[in-house]
Amino acid sequence: MAAQKKTFYCLRCQARFPMDHDPKVVVERTCPKCGSNSVRLETPAAAARRAEQQPAN
């Protein structure tokens, strides 16, 4: 399976950013905003909760 663009988020600064993701390859990721290595793949459930919490414009 080829790498796909997925959304990741930083546990330290809460930044969201796209990165390549291949589930068969282990990669240590770093947040481009704060440099933390506490980065996780955003799940569909987490994305839905975040969308619900966003204030309407």
Secondary structure as UniProt FT lines:
FT   STRAND          4..10
FT   TURN            11..13
FT   STRAND          16..21
FT   TURN            23..24
FT   TURN            32..34
FT   STRAND          39..41
FT   HELIX           44..53
//
